[in-house]
Amino acid sequence: MTPPYPVTRKTEDVETTAGDPPVPDPYRWLEGEDEEVLRWQRWQNALTTEVLGDLPARVRDLVDGLMVDRAPSLPRFAGGRWFHAKGSTVVRSDEPFGDGATVVDIGQFADRETEPFLSWLSPSPDGAVLAIGVCTDGSEQNTIRLIDTATGVVRDDAPSQVLFDGWTGGAIWLPDSTGFWFTAVTGSVFEVTKGVFLHRLGAVTTDPEPIPLPAGTMDYVIPQAGGRWTVIAHGLATPVPYAVHDGRSWRPFITDVSATIAGHIVGDRYVAVTDLDAPRGRLVAIDLDSDTPNDPSTWTELVPESDAVLRTVTPVADLLYLSQFVDTYAQISIVDSAGRRVGEVPLPARGAISEGPFPGMSLVRRGHDEQMLLSFSTPTRSWSVLRHIPGADSVEVLRPPETGLPDATVTDLWATSADGTRIPYHVISPPGADEALPTLIYAYGGFNAPFLPQYPPKGMAAFVAAGGRLVLAHLRGGGELGRDWWHGGRMQTKQNCYADLYAVAQELLDQGRASRLGIAGASNGGLLASVALTQRPELWSAVIPLVPLCDIVGALREPYGRMVIDIDYGHADDPADVRRMLGFSPYHLVRDGVTYPPVFIEAGDTDPRCPPWHARKLTARLQAAQAGPSPVLMRIWENVGHGWATPRDTALSEAAEWLSFAMHHLQLLPSRSAVAPGSGGSPADLAR
């Protein structure tokens, strides 16, 4: 039966961004944070708790045993010692993950009931001072703490600025350890304006550096330091070395080239992967003292484009380690400073290397300058940490996988999309299963971010352990197959991303692999799941949008939303683009009288990227429109953001809840213990 939803009032608000005619926006009031909205939200949370009953508790232990955090952060080497996170502490040791002295316990920085979260760590090159970022509300916004590593004393000379997140590496130290660069917000966190600051130990940092950047930019700026040079890369999805400092002053660098140029300072050159004239990537070197850096003919090509998708370069000793994809699987080749191939890293299996999902995140140097450290996983084994010493014919396992699905099978397949494009996907099945099974698809498809054949995130390995089939799909809009793959599913071609998903889904059904089909995704993947729900409701037996973007046109009213939409979906100042975006904005696609499948929408109340009002508005619209008996449930977690700063216990509760919903409606989890609506006191009572 359909749960008893709260009465949700409608208003006469309209959205005028799209021009004429105005678009009705009856639930705009749910964008607020006043007591009426919060009371409505508590009602919805209580309803979800009641309807799910003990389903989450019945899968929690299974999820707990198979869920791991994001790929482990790599230990950092400085001053002859290693620094690594261990629980709530940072440890300094002789070996990368060895026992050693506790430098700091971040628990001391708690200022509320929420467990503080270590956003990043960065020791000074001499190892004398440890800089860390601490987030206390799940939002990712963090502040810098400085610790004297010899005494463990928290220094009083840390800068006070707020960092929007940890994506730019936190503190980027000067080679002489006298200070560091960092990127912080320069207004309110909602304005998303950022500046680069230089902090000298013992000084007060007040003003950002006068860096020549594009006027009014809200995109990411990432400092990189090496030798006498500092480079400021601009852009998250398509970074370029936009400005350079030679130890005396700033000057513009590459400002007039439309391409990705993502690399590192190596001596007096910027060695980078670029997709300029090479959709699958090539390696180039650009002189940092060049008078004509905007002229690509003055660049030196080190490694030409090949059949592999070249993604990142990492300088190690006097060599360059190149991360690349072949049919979505990771490989690492090694070249010398002239680009001559000298070997490859012998990875233990076909799988994925953990790198930041967006190219700009790969610009932060981590690990050890003389050794290659990497996190590696496969679809059936969780993340390990490996070390390769230049010249060695094997890798050393520094940290083995914590868990996995050792008996599960992985099948590599390709579906054919509506326009004939072949779409790769990986199917993870329980051992010995060759019949149709309940199947869950997880995908992303956006922002030039590759979603690779890795160990399933968010505890989803439990779905396979429970007897289901999990599919990792690689849709256009992502970065798995190079620049053309991204451009084939963004802006005017964004619908291709959704067509790719439907092609994978239909093939799973047609080939007898799926008995019932669900779709889940997070962030842009949450948008994907929401679009799939509203465009093709008949395909799905369960839909789970996690931290989703649901009202694309409404998001244009917020600086962060406008920034990310401008990267991948369309331009707010182009009426044709806005009208096109209405064609895949889930909130606007819901239709009255449609039988929608079971829906579970999850968000966090401190999320700076996809604020919880997206989930609220889509939930209200679906509950009012639902013509069938299936539930539309919502969970907004308190003191939880977009997932990048969520403590494990909270992440486990999240995963157990939405996975139990998916398992139940895909018929992996019987309903014998579920609580019928109304049997345990009304949600309205619980919400008070």
N, C-alpha and C positions, 0 to 999 in steps of 0.2 A: 504494500500500500504506500501511497505517497505520504511522506511525513507532513505534519501540520506546520507549515511555514509561518513565520511572523507576518503580520500585515505590514507591508512596506509602502509607504506613501509615495505618490508620484507628484512631480511638479511640472510646470509649464516651461522649464528652462529649455533653451535651444543652443546648439553649437553653431556659431557663425563663421568659423574658420574656413569652412568649405565654400562660402559664398551663398549664392541663391540656388535652390531654396535652403533656408536654415534647416539643420538636422535636429530632430527632437532629442533631448537629453534628460529624460524624466527622473533619473537617479543621480543627478549631479550633486545633490545634497550629501550623498554618501562619500564625497571627496573630503568632507570636513573631518574634524577630530573633536567635535563637541560632544556633550553628554548624550544627545539623542543618537548620534552615530555609534558611540561606544556601547550604548545600551543595546542597540540593534545588533552590533557585532557580538556582544556577549550572548545574546539570545541565539544567534546562529552557532556560536561555538558550543553552547550547551545542547542545542539540538543535535549537532554532529556527535557529541559525546554519547548522547542517549541512543541515537540510531545505531551507532557502531557497537555499542555494548562492550562485550569482552573480546571482540575480534582482535583489536590491537594487542591485547595481553597474550592471546593465543599464538601470535607469531613473533612476539618480541624476542624471545630467546633465540629463535632461528635467525632472525635478522641480526641480532647482536653478534652471533658467532661468525657471520659472513660479511659484516659491514666493516669497512676500514675508512679512515679519514681520507681526505684528498691525498694525492701522492705525497709521500713524506718530503718535508723540506730538507734540502741538502745541508750537511754540516758546513760551516765556514772555517777556513784556515787563516790564522793571523797570529803574528808574534811567535811562531813555532808551535802553536797549540791549536786544537780543534774546538769549536763552539757548536753545540747542538741543543735543540729543545728536547726535554725529557719530562713529559707530563706538564706541570705548571712551572717548571724550572728551566733555566739555561745552564748547561754544564760545560766546563772547560776541561779537556782531557787530552791525553797524548795520542789517542786513536780517534778516528772519525765519530764512532758511537761508543767510545770507551767510558768506563767509570772515571769519575774525576770530581773536581771541586764544584759545588753549586755556586754559580756567580750571582744568580738572582732568582727569587721565587715571585712570580707575577701576582700571586694571591695577595701580596701586601698592597697592591694598587686597587683593590676592590673598593668602589664607592657606592655600591648598591647591592641588592641581593643577587644580581646576575654575576656569574663567574666571569672574571676578566679573561680576555683572549689575547694571546701573543700574535700580533699581526705580522711581524717580521723581526729579524735580528741582524745586526751588522756590527762586527767588532772592528775597531780601528786597525790599520795595518800593523802597528806595533803590538797589538793585543792588549794595550793598557786600559782602554775604555770600550765598554760594550754599549751600543745604542740599540734600543728596542722600541717597538711600537705597541702600545697597549690600548685595546678597545674594551669598553665596559658596558656596552648596550647592544651588541650584536650588529650595529649599523655599519661596521668596517671603519668608521671614522676613529682615528687613533691619535694619541699624543706621544711625543718622544720622551723616553726616560734614558738617562745616562748613568752607567754604573762603573765605578772603579773596580776593575777585575781583580786587583790584588787584595782589596779589603771587603768588597761587596757593598760598599757604601754608595747610596744613591746620591749622585752629584746634584748640586743646586743650580747648575748653569745650562740646563737643557732649554731649548727654545720652546715657546709657548704656543706656537701656531698649531692648528688642527690639520692633520693629513686626511684627505678624503678617503683613502684606502691604503693598501699595501702594495698596489700594483706597480709603483715606480721604485720599489726597493727600499723605501725609507731613507736611511742615511747613506749617502754615497761619499765615502771618505776621500779626502785629499791624500796623495801618496805619502806626505810627511806626517800624517796623523794629527795635524793641528786643528782640523775642522772637517766639515762635510757639507755637501750640497743636499738639499731636500726640496720636495715639491709639496706645497700646502695650499689650502684654500685662502683666498684673499678677501672674501666677503663672508656671507652666510653660506653654510654648506648647500643650501638649496639653490644658490646662484651659480654654483659650479665654476666660478672663476678661480684659476690657479696661478700661482707664481712660483718661481724657483728662488730659493734662499740659500745664502752661504752663511753657515754658522761656524764661528771660531770658538774653540773651547775657552771658557772664561768670559766670553763677551755676551752682550745682549743683542739678539737678532730682531730687527723690527721691519725692515723694508725688503721687498723682493729685488732681485737683481734686474738691472735695466736691459733685459734681453730683447733683441729685435725679433718679435713674434708676430704672427698675423693679428691684425687688429680685432679685438673682441672675441678671440678664440676661447672656446670652452673645452676643446679637445685636450688630451693628455700631453704634458711636457715631461720628458724623462731625461734627467742629467746623467751623463756618463763621463767618468774621469779616468785619465791615463797619462802618466808622464807629465809634461807641461800643459797638456791639452784638456779642455773640458768641452764636450759636445752636448748640445741640447737637441734631443730628438723630439719632433712634434708629430703627434698622431698615434692613436691606439691601433686602428685597423691597418693603416698604411703609414707607418712612421718614416720620417726622413730626417737626416741630420740638418736641422734648419739653421742653427747658429753655432758658432765656435768661439772659444776663448783661448788665446794663446799664452796666457799667463800675464797679459797686460790689459787687454780690452776685448769686448765682444764685437763680433761682426757677423753679418748674415752669411750663411754658407749655401746650402742647396734650398732655394726658395722658389724655383720655377720649373720643377720637374714633376710631372704627374705620374708617380709610381711609388712602390714600396722600396725603401732603401734601409734595411735593418741590419746593423752590424756593430762593430766594436772598434775602439782605438787600438791600433797595433803600431807602435813606434810613432812615426809621423804620418801614418795613413789611416783612413777609415776603411776597414775591410768589411764588406756588406753583401748580403743577399739582396738582389733586386729583381723585380719582374719587368723592368723596362726592356722592351723588345724581347722578352723571354717569359711567357706566361707561366712556365714551370720553374722559373728562377735560374739565375746564374750568379757567380761570385765575382765581385769587382773590388778594386782598390782605388781610393780617391785621395789624392794628396791633401792633407789638412792645410797646407799653406798655399794651395792653388788659388790663382787669381780668377780662374774660370770654372768653378765647381759645377755650375749649371750647364756646362757643355759636356754631355756624355762622351763625346769623342776624346776628351782628355782623360777619361777614366781608363784604368788598366783592367782588362778582363783576365781573371785568373782561372776560372772554371766556366766553360760555356754551358748553355742549356743542354739538358739530356732528357731521356725518357722519365727519369725520376723527378719528383717534385722536391726541389731544394727549399728547405724551410728556414734553417738557422745556421749560423756559424759561431763556433766557440774557440777562441784562441787558447791553446794549451802549450806551454813551453814555447818552442819556435814553430809549432805546427798549428794547423787549423782543422778542427773537427766539424764536419758538415752533416747536419741532420736532414734526412730526406725521407720521402714516402714513395713506396712502390705498391700500387693497388691498395693504398691506405696503410700498409704495414711499414714500420719504421726500419731504417737502415742508417748507419753512420759510417761515412768514408772519411779518410784522413788525407790531407794534402799538405805540402810544404808551403812556404811563403810565396813561392812562385806559381802555386796552383798545381804542381806535379803530384799525382796520386802516389801515396806511399803505403797505403794499407786501409783497413777497415776495422771497426770494433766488432768482435765476434759476439753478437747478442745471443742469449741462450735459447731463443725461440722466436717465432713470428708473433709480434706484439706491438706495443706502443711505448714511446718514450714520453715522460711527463715534461711538458714545457707549458708556459703560460698559453692559454688558448688564443690570445690575441698577439699579433707580431710585436707590438710595442712592449709586451711583458717579457720578451726574450732578450731585451737589451740590458738587463741587470746582471752583472757578473756575480756568480756565486761559486762556492766550492773552493778550489785550489788552483793557483795559476799554473802548476806543473803537472796536474793530474786531471783526468776527465772523470767527473762524478755524474751519475745519472740515475734517475728513477725509471724503472721498467716494469711493465706488467703485460699479461696476456688476457684474453677474454675469460680464462678459467683460473688464473693465478693472480693474487693481489700483488701490490707494488713491492718490489725489492729495490735496494740501492746498490748499484754496481760501481766499481772503480776500474778504469783502464789506465795503465801507465804507458806512455808513449814507447813504442817498440815491443811491447809485450804481445804474445800471441793468444792471450786469454784475458778474461775479466775476473776480478775478485768480487765476491759477494760480501758487501759490508753489512747489509741487513737483508735477511731472507724474507720471502713473502710470509705474511701473517696467516693467511687463510686462502681458501679457494674452492674450486669445484673440480677436483682432480679427475673425476670420472666422466664429466660432461664432455660433449662433443661440440666442435665448432665447424660450421659449414659456411664457406664463402660463396655468395651468390650475387647475381646481377639481375635487376628487374629492368624493364623497358618502359620509360616514361611516355607521356602522351605525344611528345614531339620526336620520339625515337631515341632519345638519349638513354644510355645504359647507366643504371644507378646501382652502386655497390652496397651490399648489406651483409652482415654477419649474423648467423643464427646459432644461438647457444641452446643446446637441448640436453635434457637429462640422459643418463647413460641408457643405451639400448632403445631409445624412443624413435620409432619410425612412423608412428601414426599421428593423426591430427591431435593437437594439444591446445589448451588455453595459451594464448600468445600475447605478449606485451611488447610493443615497439617503443623504443626510446631513441630520440633524435634531436638535432639542434638546427642545423641549416641556416647559418647566418654569420655576418660580420667577419668573414674571412677566417673564421675560427674552425680548425679541424677537430672533429670528434672522431677519435681513432679507435681501433680494435683493442680496447683496454679492459681491465677488470671493471665490471659494472659498478657505476657510482650509486650512491644513495641506498645501499643495502639491497640492490636489485638482484644480486646473486641468490638471495633467498627465494625469489620467484622460481628460479630453476630448481633449487633444492626441494621446493614444495611440489615439483612435478610439472611446472610450466615451461614454456619456450620463450626465450628472450631474444629480441632482434635489435641489433645496433645498426641503424640506417644512416647512410652518408649522403645527404641531400645537397643539391645545388644551393649556393648561398654560403656554404662552409668553405674551408680552405684545404680539404683533403686532396683535391686534384689540381690545385694551382689557381692562378688568377682568373682564368676563364670559367672555372667551376664556381668561383665566388660571383663573378659578374653574371653568370647564367641564372642566378637566383636572388638578385637584389634589384632594387629600384623598379624599372619598368618590367623586369622579368621575374619579380618576386613570386608570382603565382606558380612559376616552375617548381619552386621548393615544395609547394603543397601538392602539385601534380606528381612529383617524385614520390612523396609519401603515399599517395593513393595507389600508385603503381606497385610499390612494395607490398602494401596491404592486400591489394587484389591478387597479386601473385601468391602470397602466402595462403590465401583462401582457395584459389584455383588449383594449386598444387597439393592441396590436402595437408598442409602443415599446421594450419590454424583451425581449431574447432570454434573458438570464440576469440575476438580480437580486441585488445585495448591499446590505447596510446597514452604515453606520458612524456613530459618534457619540462624543462626548467628555464626560466627567463625567456629568451627568444624561443626556446623549445616549449615554454609554457604558452606563448603566442601560437606556436605551431599546433599544439594540442587543441587550443581553443578554436583556431581556424578550422581544424579538421572536424571538430564537434559541430560547428555551425554550417560548414559547407557540405559535409558528408555524414550526417548523423546516423544514417543507416548502416555504416560500416562497423560501428563500434559497439562493444558490450560494456565498456568502461572507458572513461576519459578523465585524465588527471593532469590538469594544468598546475604546475608548481611555480611559485613566484612569477606569475605571468604578467605580460603586457596585454591588456584586453581592450582598451579604448585608445586607439592610436591617435585619433584626431584630438581627443582631450589631452593626451600627453604632450601635444605641441604647446600647451599653455605653460609647461614647466621647463626650466632650462635644461635639466639633464635629459628629459624625454626628447626635447627638440634636438639636442646634440646627437643622440644615438639614432633617432629617426632619420636625421640628415645623412648619416653614414650609410644606412642600408635600405630604407623604405621609400623615402621621398622628401621633397623640399617643401617646407611650410609656406614659402612665398610663391609657390606655383599652384594655382587653383586646380589645374589638371592633375597634378600629383596628389593633392589632397582628396580630390574625388576618387582617384584610383585607390588610395589607401582605405577609403570607406568600403571598398570591395573586399578587403580582408581584415577589417577591424571587427573582431568578434562581437563586441558589445552592440555594434550596429547591424550585425548579420542575424541576430536572434529573431525568430519569427513566431508570432502567436499561433497556437494550435498545432505546433509540430511535436511529434513524439521524440523526445531526446533520450539518449541512453543515460545510464547512471553517471553522475559527474561529481568529482571531488576536487575542489579548488583550494589551494593552500598558499598562504602568504605570510610575511612577517611584518610586524607593526613598526619596525624601525628601518625598513628597507629603503635605501636612498635611490635605488635603480628602478625598481618596479613597485611603487608605493602600494600599500594594501587597498587603496580605493579602487584599483583595477579589479581586484578579486571581488570586492563588495558589489561593484556595479554590475559585473557580469553575473554574479550569483543572483542578485535581485531580479535582473532581466530574465534569466532562465527560469527561476522559480515562478515568475508570473506567466511565462509563456508555455511552460511544460504541459503538454496534452496527455502524456503517458503516465504510468505509475512509478517510473524510476526516480530515485532521489537525486536532488541537487544539493550537495552539502559543501560547506565552507569551513575552513579552519584558519584563523588569524592567530599566529603565535606571538606572545608578548616578549619584548626585548630580543627579537630575532630579526635579522636583516635579510640579505639576499643569499646567505649561505656561506659567505667567505669568512665569517667570524662567529660561527655557531659552535658552541662547545659540543663534545661528542654525545653526552647524555641527552641533550636537547635534540640533536640530529637523529639519534636513535629513536626517540619518541615520535618525531616527525615521520621517519621511514616506516616504523611499525604501523602507524595509523594509515598512511595512504596505501602502503602495500597490502594491508589487510583488506582495505576497501577493494583494491584491484583483484586480489585473490578471491574474495567472496563473489564479486560480480562476474568474474571469469570462471567461476565454479571450481576453483582449487580449494576453497575453504567453505565447508558447509555452514549453514546458517543456524544450526541447532542451538547455539548459545547466544545468538544475537538478541538484543533487547528490542522488543517491539515498541514502536513509538507510543508514548503515553504511559508506559508501564512503570516508569521510575520517577514520577513527578514531572511536571511540565517544564520544558526548557525555560519558559518565562520565569518560573520560580527560581530555577538554577542560575539564571542570568542576573538576578537582583543582587 
